[in-house]
Amino acid sequence: MKFFKYGITLERLKEEDVELVRQWRNSDPVRMNMNYREIITPEQQREWFNSINTVNFHYVVIQYQGEKIGLLNDKNIDWDALTSETGIFIGRPEFYHTFVPYLVSIAGIETLFYFAGWQKQYAHILRSNTNAINYNLQLGYKLCEGQENVDHQRYELTRESFDQTAGKIQKMVRSVAGNETRSKILFEPADYHTGIAQKFEDLFIRNLIPHKREKTAEGIWYIELDANVTPQV
């Protein structure tokens, strides 16, 4: 399964990339901003992958200009309420202080909210991680009630708060990305075996979102037909 938007490719995590993700996750810049900070062994990583390779977890490797640079996820997915908990880390330090993380976040959020009809995303952030907090506030995340004094704080994002807050970032992303503004999703044969493809296809039908469906040698494509709403500034 692959998502395409704004020059970013988000590919569902496969076993062949599990070790690369472990190396990123164990690096100090990533590990020290996580609630769990112990070094992860190859065996632990394989057990983790087996536990999240289901329809209720969606971990995707971030690719930019043909290079794998990090991991984005939605976990604890509620397919009825259309809610999930999200997280992101960039494994390549040279991309930390660039515009690339915004390309990734906006591409992912817009695809879920505008194309899949998602209702809400949650994120847990260490209270000490002020960079991540400020980043998420720019996207429209809001601290949940009663979380002020919690170390691992819970934030929530709705389409409304995203639309109201992230307009300037959306405009900048679109100016950088040029014409690549439509969401495109490729479901490969393996995605139908796991059932994740059917879950998303059901959303496209349920939400009556205009799209084009194409069958190719690669798999089944779903391509957004209507341009996204104009960002609010």
C-alpha positions as CSV (number, residue, x, y, z in Angstrom):
1,M,0.0,0.0,0.0
2,K,1.4,3.4,-1.0
3,F,0.2,7.0,-0.6
4,F,1.4,9.7,-2.9
5,K,1.1,13.4,-2.4
6,Y,3.3,16.6,-2.5
7,G,6.3,14.6,-3.7
8,I,6.1,12.3,-0.6
9,T,5.5,8.6,-0.8
10,L,4.2,6.8,2.3
11,E,4.6,3.0,1.9
12,R,3.1,0.5,4.4
13,L,5.9,-1.0,6.5
14,K,7.2,-4.3,5.2
15,E,9.4,-6.9,6.8
16,E,12.3,-5.9,4.6
17,D,12.4,-2.4,6.2
18,V,12.0,-3.4,9.9
19,E,15.8,-3.4,10.6
20,L,16.2,0.0,9.1
21,V,13.4,1.4,11.2
22,R,15.0,-0.2,14.3
23,Q,18.3,1.6,13.6
24,W,16.5,4.9,13.3
25,R,14.4,4.2,16.4
26,N,17.6,3.4,18.5
27,S,19.4,6.6,17.4
28,D,19.8,9.1,20.2
29,P,17.9,12.0,18.5
30,V,14.9,9.8,18.0
31,R,15.1,7.6,21.1
32,M,15.5,10.4,23.6
33,N,12.2,12.0,22.5
34,M,10.2,8.8,23.1
35,N,8.5,7.6,26.2
36,Y,10.2,4.2,25.8
37,R,14.0,4.9,25.6
38,E,15.6,1.4,25.9
39,I,17.6,0.0,23.1
40,I,15.4,-2.2,21.0
41,T,16.9,-5.6,19.9
42,P,16.3,-7.3,16.5
43,E,14.2,-9.9,18.3
44,Q,12.0,-7.2,20.0
45,Q,11.7,-5.4,16.7
46,R,10.4,-8.5,14.9
47,E,7.9,-9.2,17.7
48,W,6.7,-5.6,17.4
49,F,6.3,-5.9,13.7
50,N,4.3,-9.1,13.9
51,S,2.0,-7.4,16.5
52,I,1.3,-4.3,14.4
53,N,1.0,-5.9,11.0
54,T,-2.8,-5.9,11.2
55,V,-5.7,-3.7,10.0
56,N,-5.8,-1.7,13.3
57,F,-2.2,-0.4,12.8
58,H,-0.9,1.5,9.8
59,Y,2.8,2.1,9.9
60,V,4.3,3.7,6.7
61,V,7.9,4.4,5.7
62,I,8.4,8.0,4.5
63,Q,10.1,8.4,1.2
64,Y,11.3,11.7,-0.2
65,Q,13.1,12.0,-3.6
66,G,13.5,8.2,-3.7
67,E,15.1,8.0,-0.3
68,K,13.7,6.4,2.9
69,I,13.9,9.0,5.7
70,G,11.5,8.1,8.5
71,L,8.3,6.5,9.8
72,L,4.7,7.8,10.1
73,N,2.0,5.8,11.8
74,D,-1.6,5.5,12.8
75,K,-2.2,3.0,15.5
76,N,-5.2,1.8,17.6
77,I,-7.4,2.6,14.7
78,D,-11.2,2.7,15.3
79,W,-12.7,2.1,11.8
80,D,-16.2,2.9,13.1
81,A,-15.4,6.1,14.8
82,L,-12.7,6.9,12.3
83,T,-10.1,7.8,15.0
84,S,-6.5,6.8,15.6
85,E,-3.3,7.8,17.4
86,T,-0.6,9.1,15.2
87,G,3.2,9.5,15.5
88,I,6.1,10.5,13.3
89,F,9.9,10.4,13.4
90,I,12.5,11.4,10.9
91,G,15.4,9.0,10.9
92,R,17.7,11.1,8.8
93,P,19.1,14.1,10.8
94,E,19.8,16.1,7.6
95,F,16.1,16.5,7.2
96,Y,15.3,17.7,10.7
97,H,15.5,21.4,10.1
98,T,14.0,21.4,6.6
99,F,10.5,21.8,5.2
100,V,10.2,18.1,4.5
101,P,8.5,17.1,7.8
102,Y,5.7,19.6,7.0
103,L,5.3,18.0,3.5
104,V,4.9,14.6,5.2
105,S,2.5,15.8,7.9
106,I,0.3,17.8,5.6
107,A,0.2,15.0,3.0
108,G,-0.8,12.4,5.6
109,I,-3.4,14.6,7.4
110,E,-5.0,15.8,4.2
111,T,-5.2,12.3,2.8
112,L,-7.0,11.0,5.9
113,F,-9.3,13.9,6.5
114,Y,-10.1,15.0,3.0
115,F,-9.9,11.7,1.1
116,A,-10.8,9.0,3.7
117,G,-13.2,11.1,5.8
118,W,-11.3,10.7,9.0
119,Q,-12.8,12.3,12.2
120,K,-10.0,12.7,14.7
121,Q,-6.3,11.9,15.3
122,Y,-4.6,11.8,18.7
123,A,-0.9,12.2,19.5
124,H,1.1,11.6,22.7
125,I,4.0,14.0,23.2
126,L,6.5,14.3,26.1
127,R,5.9,17.5,27.9
128,S,9.6,18.2,27.7
129,N,9.6,18.0,23.9
130,T,8.8,21.6,23.2
131,N,9.9,21.4,19.5
132,A,7.3,18.6,18.9
133,I,4.6,20.4,20.8
134,N,5.1,23.6,18.8
135,Y,5.2,21.7,15.6
136,N,1.9,20.0,16.4
137,L,0.3,23.2,17.5
138,Q,1.0,24.7,14.1
139,L,-0.9,21.8,12.6
140,G,-4.0,22.4,14.8
141,Y,-3.5,19.9,17.6
142,K,-4.9,20.9,20.9
143,L,-4.0,19.7,24.4
144,C,-6.7,17.4,25.7
145,E,-8.5,18.3,28.9
146,G,-6.7,17.3,32.1
147,Q,-3.3,16.8,30.4
148,E,-1.5,19.9,31.7
149,N,0.6,18.2,34.3
150,V,1.0,14.8,32.6
151,D,4.5,13.9,31.4
152,H,3.3,12.1,28.3
153,Q,0.6,14.5,27.1
154,R,-2.3,13.7,24.8
155,Y,-3.3,16.0,22.0
156,E,-6.1,15.8,19.5
157,L,-6.7,17.0,16.0
158,T,-9.9,17.4,14.1
159,R,-10.5,18.4,10.5
160,E,-12.0,21.7,11.9
161,S,-9.0,22.5,14.0
162,F,-6.6,21.6,11.1
163,D,-8.5,23.8,8.7
164,Q,-8.6,26.7,11.1
165,T,-4.9,26.5,12.1
166,A,-2.8,25.1,9.3
167,G,-3.7,27.3,6.3
168,K,-0.4,29.1,6.0
169,I,1.6,25.8,6.2
170,Q,-0.8,24.2,3.6
171,K,-0.2,27.1,1.2
172,M,3.6,26.9,1.6
173,V,3.4,23.1,1.1
174,R,1.4,23.5,-2.1
175,S,3.8,26.2,-3.4
176,V,6.7,23.8,-2.9
177,A,5.0,20.8,-4.3
178,G,3.6,22.4,-7.5
179,N,1.0,20.4,-9.2
180,E,1.2,17.3,-7.0
181,T,-1.9,18.2,-4.8
182,R,-4.2,15.2,-5.3
183,S,-4.0,12.2,-3.1
184,K,-3.2,8.9,-4.8
185,I,-3.3,5.5,-3.2
186,L,-2.1,2.2,-4.6
187,F,-3.4,-1.0,-3.1
188,E,-1.1,-4.0,-3.8
189,P,-2.2,-7.6,-3.7
190,A,-0.8,-8.1,-0.2
191,D,-3.1,-5.3,1.0
192,Y,-6.1,-7.3,0.1
193,H,-4.7,-10.4,1.9
194,T,-4.4,-8.4,5.1
195,G,-7.7,-6.6,4.7
196,I,-6.4,-3.1,5.0
197,A,-7.3,-2.3,1.4
198,Q,-11.0,-3.3,1.9
199,K,-11.1,-1.0,5.0
200,F,-10.0,2.0,3.0
201,E,-12.2,1.2,0.1
202,D,-15.2,1.0,2.4
203,L,-14.4,4.6,3.5
204,F,-14.3,5.8,-0.1
205,I,-17.7,4.4,-0.7
206,R,-19.2,5.4,2.6
207,N,-18.1,9.0,2.4
208,L,-19.0,9.4,-1.3
209,I,-15.6,11.2,-1.9
210,P,-15.1,11.7,-5.7
211,H,-12.4,9.5,-6.9
212,K,-11.2,7.5,-9.9
213,R,-10.5,3.7,-9.6
214,E,-8.0,2.1,-11.9
215,K,-6.7,-1.4,-12.1
216,T,-3.1,-1.8,-13.3
217,A,-0.4,-4.4,-13.2
218,E,0.8,-2.9,-9.9
219,G,-2.5,-3.1,-8.2
220,I,-5.7,-1.0,-7.7
221,W,-5.3,2.8,-7.8
222,Y,-7.6,5.3,-6.1
223,I,-7.1,8.9,-7.3
224,E,-8.7,11.9,-5.8
225,L,-10.7,13.8,-8.4
226,D,-11.7,17.1,-6.6
227,A,-8.9,19.4,-5.5
228,N,-8.8,20.0,-1.7
229,V,-10.5,22.9,-0.1
230,T,-8.6,26.2,-0.3
231,P,-6.5,26.6,2.9
232,Q,-7.7,29.1,5.4
233,V,-5.2,31.7,6.4
